[in-house]
Amino acid sequence: MRNQHTQRWSRRAFLGGLTLAGTAGLLGLRPRPAVAEPPPETTKLTLVQVTGLCVAPQYVAEELLEGEGFTDVRYIKTEGGDEYRILASGEAQISMAFVAPFIMYVDTGHPIVLLGGVHVGCFELFGTEQVRTIRDLKGKTVATGHNLRLTPNDGL
């Protein structure tokens, strides 16, 4: 089986392709998407901007979201842990943060939707002889490193 990346172009094939591309440009031919998606129904989006290296994708999110049709992208800056309350209250629609406090908010009845994780591989599990795998945590209490005490009616 021949690898197409190792196959060399002849001078004639290269010049033929270059001529074809130049002619298309002179004629005003432009590539267009065959089927474009309609713009989003909601064009305003508020994100919670948290600090740290783990949330680096949020630094490029504004331009990418604008490319998807969101015309009004705003950020709410927070300091340590406030992003959970902001999302639960509806002040912002999207955030990236550690999942454990989100799970606690959802568990107490707050309307938060979790889409996906971003901290894969950032954590280490410390246990005893009774806890050797994640499966061993079933039915146990786990400390998350966040001091959150929530009730379904905590004013959010």
MARRO-958321 format. One line per 3 residues: their letters; for each residue x negated, y negated, z negated of N, C-alpha, C, CB. Coordinates in steps of 0.05 Angstrom, whole numbers, plus 5000, padded with zeros to 4 digits. Last residue first. Glycine has a CB too. Layout:
// residues N
A = X:Y:Z:X:Y:Z:X:Y:Z:X:Y:Z | ...;
***
This chain:
// residues 156
LGD = 5620:4378:4065:5611:4373:4092:5633:4372:4112:5591:4395:4100 | 5635:4390:4013:5637:4362:4022:5627:4357:4050:5623:4345:4004 | 5634:4443:4000:5613:4426:3988:5613:4398:4000:5587:4439:3991;
NPT = 5667:4491:4002:5678:4464:4000:5658:4445:3988:5703:4463:3984 | 5638:4539:4001:5654:4532:4025:5664:4503:4025:5678:4551:4027 | 5574:4522:3974:5600:4533:3970:5616:4525:3995:5614:4523:3944;
LRL = 5504:4532:3964:5527:4523:3980:5552:4537:3972:5521:4528:4009 | 5443:4515:3950:5465:4527:3936:5490:4516:3949:5465:4521:3905 | 5377:4523:3969:5404:4515:3978:5425:4530:3962:5407:4520:4008;
NHG = 5316:4518:3973:5334:4516:3950:5361:4506:3959:5321:4498:3928 | 5279:4564:4011:5296:4540:4011:5314:4540:3987:5311:4537:4038 | 5256:4613:4009:5238:4590:4007:5253:4564:4009:5218:4592:4028;
TAV = 5288:4658:4007:5282:4647:4033:5262:4623:4032:5307:4638:4047 | 5295:4720:3975:5288:4692:3972:5279:4681:3999:5265:4688:3950 | 5348:4766:3976:5323:4758:3988:5319:4728:3983:5322:4764:4018;
TKG = 5378:4823:3947:5377:4794:3948:5349:4786:3958:5382:4782:3920 | 5403:4881:3984:5386:4868:3965:5387:4837:3967:5356:4877:3968 | 5431:4906:4025:5443:4905:3998:5426:4892:3977:5448:4933:3990;
KLD = 5372:4921:4060:5401:4923:4060:5412:4925:4031:5411:4947:4077 | 5318:4925:4061:5329:4901:4048:5360:4902:4046:5321:4876:4063 | 5301:4967:4092:5302:4971:4063:5314:4947:4048:5274:4977:4052;
RIT = 5296:4945:4142:5320:4961:4137:5323:4966:4107:5318:4988:4151 | 5246:4924:4141:5268:4905:4140:5294:4921:4133:5272:4891:4167 | 5205:4966:4098:5215:4957:4124:5238:4938:4120:5224:4981:4142;
RVQ = 5194:4973:4045:5172:4977:4064:5179:4968:4092:5164:5006:4064 | 5211:4969:3982:5216:4954:4007:5192:4956:4025:5222:4924:4000 | 5193:4998:3940:5220:5003:3948:5227:4989:3975:5240:4995:3927;
ETG = 5143:4978:3929:5144:5005:3939:5172:5012:3950:5136:5025:3918 | 5158:4911:3952:5147:4930:3932:5147:4957:3945:5164:4929:3905 | 5138:4858:3998:5157:4875:3983:5143:4892:3963:5172:4893:4002;
FLE = 5138:4808:4045:5125:4819:4021:5145:4834:4006:5112:4796:4004 | 5134:4796:4112:5151:4806:4091:5134:4818:4069:5171:4828:4102 | 5120:4738:4147:5109:4762:4137:5127:4771:4113:5080:4759:4128;
FCG = 5133:4702:4208:5138:4709:4180:5125:4735:4173:5168:4710:4175 | 5131:4691:4262:5120:4671:4244:5121:4679:4214:5135:4645:4247 | 5156:4725:4299:5129:4730:4291:5116:4710:4272:5112:4731:4315;
VHV = 5199:4677:4324:5192:4706:4325:5162:4709:4318:5198:4717:4353 | 5229:4630:4319:5206:4636:4301:5198:4665:4301:5214:4628:4273 | 5274:4621:4347:5249:4610:4358:5225:4617:4341:5252:4580:4361;
GGL = 5335:4654:4367:5314:4648:4348:5290:4637:4362:5306:4674:4334 | 5401:4628:4385:5377:4645:4389:5355:4637:4370:5367:4644:4417 | 5451:4606:4367:5447:4616:4394:5423:4634:4397:5444:4593:4412;
LVI = 5499:4601:4319:5471:4606:4323:5467:4619:4350:5460:4625:4300 | 5543:4551:4300:5540:4573:4319:5509:4577:4323:5554:4568:4347 | 5579:4533:4243:5553:4531:4257:5551:4556:4275:5528:4529:4238;
PHG = 5622:4514:4202:5624:4520:4231:5598:4515:4246:5646:4503:4244 | 5617:4547:4139:5612:4524:4155:5611:4531:4185:5586:4509:4147 | 5622:4591:4104:5645:4582:4119:5641:4557:4136:5667:4578:4101;
TDV = 5578:4613:4080:5597:4599:4063:5619:4585:4078:5582:4578:4047 | 5551:4635:4123:5562:4653:4103:5582:4639:4085:5540:4666:4087 | 5531:4589:4147:5552:4604:4161:5566:4623:4141:5539:4621:4184;
YMI = 5492:4575:4108:5514:4557:4115:5537:4572:4128:5505:4534:4133 | 5459:4620:4111:5473:4614:4086:5496:4595:4091:5453:4602:4065 | 5440:4615:4163:5456:4638:4156:5472:4634:4130:5438:4664:4153;
FPA = 5411:4568:4157:5434:4568:4174:5452:4592:4168:5425:4570:4204 | 5369:4585:4122:5389:4567:4112:5414:4565:4130:5377:4539:4110 | 5344:4623:4161:5356:4631:4136:5376:4611:4124:5334:4637:4115;
VFA = 5319:4600:4207:5346:4611:4209:5359:4617:4181:5345:4636:4225 | 5288:4538:4217:5286:4564:4205:5315:4574:4201:5271:4562:4178 | 5307:4504:4278:5298:4505:4251:5298:4534:4241:5316:4487:4233;
MSI = 5332:4460:4324:5315:4483:4321:5305:4482:4292:5291:4483:4342 | 5398:4440:4345:5374:4437:4329:5357:4462:4331:5380:4430:4300 | 5456:4404:4368:5435:4424:4372:5411:4418:4354:5426:4424:4402;
QAE = 5493:4365:4353:5503:4390:4365:5481:4412:4367:5513:4384:4392 | 5506:4324:4295:5489:4332:4318:5499:4359:4328:5459:4334:4309 | 5547:4318:4260:5533:4293:4269:5516:4299:4293:5516:4282:4246;
GSA = 5571:4362:4238:5579:4355:4265:5566:4330:4275:5608:4352:4266 | 5557:4384:4190:5576:4362:4189:5585:4354:4217:5564:4338:4175 | 5519:4422:4204:5544:4431:4192:5565:4409:4192:5539:4441:4163;
LIR = 5477:4388:4221:5491:4405:4240:5518:4415:4229:5474:4429:4247 | 5464:4363:4172:5472:4346:4196:5487:4363:4216:5447:4334:4209 | 5449:4406:4140:5472:4390:4133:5483:4374:4157:5466:4371:4109;
YED = 5403:4421:4168:5424:4440:4163:5450:4426:4157:5417:4459:4141 | 5368:4378:4166:5379:4386:4192:5403:4405:4189:5358:4399:4210 | 5343:4370:4118:5369:4356:4122:5382:4365:4148:5364:4326:4123;
GGE = 5293:4395:4114:5317:4409:4105:5343:4396:4110:5314:4414:4077 | 5251:4344:4123:5253:4369:4108:5280:4379:4098:5237:4366:4086 | 5281:4290:4151:5258:4297:4134:5265:4323:4119:5250:4275:4114;
TKI = 5299:4272:4218:5304:4281:4191:5278:4286:4176:5321:4307:4191 | 5329:4234:4270:5304:4243:4256:5311:4250:4228:5283:4221:4257 | 5368:4251:4322:5370:4242:4294:5346:4252:4280:5397:4251:4280;
YRV = 5370:4231:4390:5358:4247:4369:5364:4234:4342:5327:4249:4373 | 5408:4238:4451:5399:4223:4428:5387:4242:4408:5422:4207:4415 | 5425:4230:4517:5412:4249:4499:5400:4232:4476:5390:4266:4513;
DTF = 5466:4222:4564:5462:4208:4539:5451:4228:4519:5488:4194:4529 | 5472:4257:4607:5463:4230:4613:5456:4214:4587:5484:4215:4629 | 5460:4320:4628:5467:4305:4604:5455:4277:4607:5456:4319:4578;
GEG = 5442:4349:4673:5466:4332:4675:5475:4317:4650:5488:4349:4684 | 5395:4374:4672:5418:4391:4673:5444:4375:4674:5418:4410:4649 | 5359:4333:4665:5359:4347:4691:5382:4366:4694:5333:4363:4693;
ELL = 5369:4323:4612:5377:4303:4632:5378:4315:4660:5359:4278:4632 | 5344:4368:4591:5373:4365:4588:5384:4344:4608:5380:4357:4560 | 5290:4356:4604:5303:4380:4614:5333:4378:4613:5293:4404:4600;
EEA = 5282:4309:4574:5280:4308:4603:5293:4333:4616:5250:4307:4612 | 5291:4329:4521:5306:4307:4532:5306:4306:4562:5296:4280:4521 | 5254:4371:4509:5283:4377:4514:5298:4354:4527:5296:4383:4487;
VYQ = 5203:4365:4494:5208:4363:4523:5238:4367:4530:5192:4384:4538 | 5207:4371:4440:5193:4347:4450:5197:4344:4480:5164:4349:4444 | 5229:4420:4429:5246:4397:4427:5233:4371:4438:5255:4392:4397;
PAV = 5186:4456:4432:5204:4453:4455:5223:4429:4453:5221:4478:4457 | 5161:4452:4380:5150:4438:4403:5169:4436:4426:5125:4451:4411 | 5170:4472:4330:5193:4462:4344:5184:4446:4369:5210:4445:4326;
CLG = 5123:4486:4306:5140:4508:4314:5164:4498:4331:5151:4522:4290 | 5099:4439:4288:5090:4451:4312:5108:4472:4323:5062:4463:4308 | 5140:4385:4262:5125:4410:4260:5118:4421:4288:5142:4430:4245;
TVQ = 5204:4355:4246:5175:4354:4251:5163:4382:4250:5162:4335:4231 | 5266:4352:4283:5250:4359:4259:5221:4358:4266:5259:4387:4248 | 5320:4321:4306:5291:4322:4311:5276:4328:4285:5281:4296:4324;
VLT = 5379:4345:4330:5365:4340:4305:5335:4343:4311:5374:4358:4281 | 5413:4314:4384:5396:4335:4373:5384:4326:4347:5374:4342:4393 | 5472:4302:4420:5455:4293:4398:5440:4317:4386:5472:4279:4376;
LKT = 5496:4285:4483:5486:4306:4466:5467:4295:4445:5471:4328:4483 | 5543:4272:4533:5529:4262:4510:5521:4285:4492:5547:4241:4494 | 5573:4298:4571:5547:4287:4580:5531:4275:4557:5552:4267:4601;
TEP = 5614:4352:4580:5605:4333:4560:5577:4324:4569:5604:4346:4532 | 5615:4383:4626:5639:4367:4619:5631:4346:4599:5661:4385:4608 | 5556:4382:4669:5571:4390:4645:5595:4372:4639:5552:4391:4621;
PPE = 5565:4385:4742:5553:4373:4717:5569:4382:4693:5552:4342:4719 | 5567:4448:4776:5577:4422:4770:5564:4411:4745:5608:4423:4767 | 5511:4478:4811:5531:4479:4789:5542:4451:4785:5518:4490:4763;
AVA = 5506:4488:4881:5498:4473:4857:5520:4476:4836:5492:4443:4863 | 5485:4530:4927:5509:4526:4910:5499:4512:4885:5524:4553:4904 | 5437:4519:4955:5460:4531:4969:5486:4526:4953:5456:4561:4973;
PRP = 5400:4459:4951:5410:4483:4938:5435:4493:4953:5417:4477:4908 | 5360:4443:5008:5382:4436:4990:5391:4462:4976:5406:4423:5005 | 5303:4416:5040:5316:4440:5027:5337:4430:5007:5295:4457:5013;
RLG = 5312:4374:5096:5304:4377:5068:5317:4402:5057:5313:4352:5051 | 5293:4344:5155:5304:4368:5143:5294:4371:5115:5298:4394:5160 | 5272:4303:5185:5289:4296:5162:5302:4320:5149:5309:4277:5169;
LLG = 5237:4311:5225:5265:4313:5232:5284:4306:5209:5271:4340:5243 | 5190:4311:5196:5195:4289:5215:5225:4288:5222:5178:4292:5239 | 5194:4360:5168:5193:4334:5154:5200:4311:5171:5166:4330:5141;
ATG = 5192:4396:5210:5216:4395:5193:5217:4369:5178:5217:4419:5174 | 5140:4386:5227:5162:4380:5245:5188:4378:5229:5165:4402:5267 | 5110:4405:5183:5109:4376:5191:5132:4369:5209:5083:4371:5205;
ALT = 5123:4459:5184:5130:4443:5161:5130:4414:5168:5110:4449:5138 | 5101:4474:5234:5130:4478:5229:5139:4460:5205:5136:4507:5223 | 5047:4463:5226:5062:4448:5246:5092:4450:5242:5055:4459:5274;
LGG = 5036:4500:5186:5032:4472:5180:5048:4455:5200:5002:4464:5181 | 5044:4548:5214:5061:4542:5191:5059:4512:5184:5052:4558:5167 | 5003:4543:5253:5031:4546:5261:5050:4539:5238:5037:4574:5270;
LFA = 4957:4541:5221:4965:4517:5237:4994:4519:5246:4946:4514:5261 | 4960:4595:5201:4960:4572:5183:4969:4547:5198:4932:4568:5172 | 4956:4626:5248:4980:4628:5231:4982:4604:5212:4979:4654:5215;
RRS = 4905:4610:5267:4929:4606:5284:4954:4607:5267:4930:4627:5306 | 4871:4627:5228:4873:4599:5233:4898:4592:5249:4848:4589:5248 | 4903:4679:5189:4886:4670:5211:4890:4640:5214:4893:4685:5237;
WRQ = 4900:4695:5120:4914:4682:5142:4894:4676:5164:4929:4657:5133 | 4888:4758:5088:4880:4731:5096:4896:4721:5120:4850:4731:5103 | 4914:4792:5034:4914:4790:5063:4908:4761:5071:4942:4798:5074;
THQ = 4920:4792:4981:4893:4795:4990:4891:4793:5021:4881:4822:4981 | 4974:4789:4974:4958:4767:4964:4929:4769:4973:4959:4765:4934 | 4996:4836:4991:4999:4813:5008:4982:4790:4999:5028:4805:5008;
NRM = 4964:4897:4990:4972:4875:4973:4973:4850:4990:4952:4872:4949 | 4987:4957:5019:4971:4933:5021:4982:4911:5002:4970:4923:5050 | 4983:5024:5000:5000:5000:5000:4982:4975:5000:5019:5000:4976;
***
